[in-house]
Amino acid sequence: MRKSVLSSLVFAVLTSLSVAAFAAPSAKPEAPVPVGAQVDKSEQPTPKINLNAADAETLRRDLFGIGAAKAKAIIAYRESNGSFTAVDELLEVKGIGKSLLEKNRDRLEVK
């Protein structure tokens, strides 16, 4: 009789522990994310770079496919020919082709 009571008691304790472990809420509930933080970064507008005012470092850092040499070539073209009148005028700079211009068109402006 003692064995059956003891085994029933052990079974009840183990069962209650396993139920309590699975039914317990998680220790850290997830905090709700603000709606502003849910916006994808690619949807945020990128600041435009003014071809007539940007320095070589800004051009190199913020434009795709523009290294130090091409950035200096853009500055040199601007200094020798005056301000850019259109973004398409960038094609006149040595080393800048149509594909490179199209990659950066939405990032450029002329003021």
Sequence and secondary structure as in RCSB ss.txt:
>XXXX:A:sequence
MRKSVLSSLVFAVLTSLSVAAFAAPSAKPEAPVPVGAQVDKSEQPTPKINLNAADAETLRRDLFGIGAAKAKAII
AYRESNGSFTAVDELLEVKGIGKSLLEKNRDRLEVK
>XXXX:A:secstr
 HHHHHHHHHHHHHHHHHHHHHHS  SS      GGGGS GGGS    EETTT  HHHHHHHSTT  HHHHHHHH
HHHHHH S SSGGGGGGSTT  HHHHHHHGGGEE  
